[in-house]
Structures are given as structure tokens and as C-alpha cells.
Amino acid sequence: MVGIETSQHVKLSYEPAGVGERILAFFLDGFFIGVYYLVVIWIWGYVNDIGINPESAIQENMWVLYIVLVIPMMLYHLISEVISNGYSLGKKIVGIRVVKVDGTRATLSGYLVRWMFRLVEISMTSGVVAFVTVIMNGKGQRIGDILGKTCVIKERKNVKLDNTLFAEVADAYQQVFPQVAELTDKDIRIIKEVLDSRSHYDYDNWFLMLQKTRKKIEERLGVQDHDLRGDEFLKTVIKDYNAIHGK
């Protein structure tokens, strides 16, 4: 897991992408690049074949081929990740993404650094350096990621209502803690992350994190006297928040 600590001093985690997933995404991207190459070459050949003087046209217009073919292939990973928020076509299909080490969107400098190191880690060494680094690092990072302060993580799939800030609240539901109106979407998101992280930790560590979160929220709301367990209290806070905001 890639661990981070939020402003509420709650430690959250992201699951780094596995080597197999990264390799699969790499080959998928290679396939798409190959298709692009074949299509451009076919169009180039067709256009020159129908010309009046194909040989001279080819020589005079080689710069066009270079711009249309070579540059996009060289910049494919950089451009696609910058435009698509950490995705390339291959990564999108596999379900992995480039992010900053704190789980937020990577910066342009981060994308640029990891792209520049592709030349050494992947292109010049057939991916051996990147493979070894990711295995040894254990955080979804190759050298370019380490220097660019990025990592590659798995995306959550099959998003349901429970994976969002929203919670189903019955029409007749009575609020327990009206003070939750003081909380923000960010606070509720942190609470849900803590509740959902049960499967990522052994029970003792998760329980300590749960109690720490409960204490922080109780302090924020100014409530202490209630008979709810830690997880029940936090789930009630989420329901109250949704009831107040009509979600």
C-alpha cells in the first residue's frame, strides 16, 4: 500500500499497480502506437502514389512525415497522461493511473520527469531497469516516478453508492447530530475512507485508526455523550450529513 496522512492526521492508503498490470498497459499502448504508425505510413504511401512525381514528392515532404509520425509517437505517453489525468489508453483499459505520491493529480513537472526517464528505464534497456525498480520499490514507482514524486495506482472499479459521499437515507430518518452541518465534503470523504479501509489493515491497526477518527470528529462536533460504537458513530455522522444536505 502507498500510505499518506491527511490534514486530519488520518492515514489512508492506495494500492500500487502490480508489475503485470503495468506490463499489460505497456503492450496495449505499444499496440495502439503500432496501429497509428501503420495508418500514417499507409496514408503517406497512398498520397505519394497518386502524385504526379512520387519520388520527388517523397523527398521534398519527408519533414511532414517526421512531424506527423515521429513526434506524436515520441510524445504519446507524456501528452496522453497530461491530457487524461494520468491515463494512457493502455492504463485506462487496465485500470491504473499515474498520480502524485499523496494520491492527488500529478503535476506537469511530475509527468515530464517520468517521461524523460522512460528513455533509460524502458526504451534503452527494454524495460529491465523499470521492472527491477518497481519490484524493489514496492510502491508502484520506477526511477522516473521516484524523482517526479509520482506513482502508479490501481483505480477503484465497480463504483457504487457506498463508494461515494452519498448514503441512502430513509424519508423518515431523524437526525442524531445536527452539528454535522459544520462538516465538509472533505471530512465525510475521510470518514468513508477510514470505514472502507477495514480490509486493508489488520483489525487492531484499523480499530486504532477508527477511534482516532471518531475522537477528531467528536471534537469537531462538540459531542461526547452517546452510546454508539466508533464505526456506528461515524456511519451515523454520514447519514446525518446526507440528511441535512439532501443527498
Salt bridges, closest charged atoms under 4 A:
GLU5 OE2 - HIS9 ND1 3.23
GLU15 OE2 - LYS154 NZ 3.12
GLU21 OE2 - LYS154 NZ 3.81
GLU81 OE2 - LYS91 NZ 3.02
GLU81 OE2 - ARG114 NH1 3.04
GLU121 OE2 - ARG142 NH1 2.77
ASP145 OD2 - ARG22 NH2 3.33
ASP145 OD1 - ARG114 NE 2.68
GLU155 OE2 - ARG97 NE 3.16
ASP185 OD1 - LYS247 NZ 2.90
ASP187 OD2 - ARG220 NH2 3.09
GLU193 OE1 - ARG156 NH2 3.68
GLU218 OE1 - ARG214 NH1 2.71
GLU218 OE2 - HIS226 NE2 2.61
ASP231 OD2 - ARG229 NH2 3.22
GLU232 OE2 - ARG229 NH1 2.93
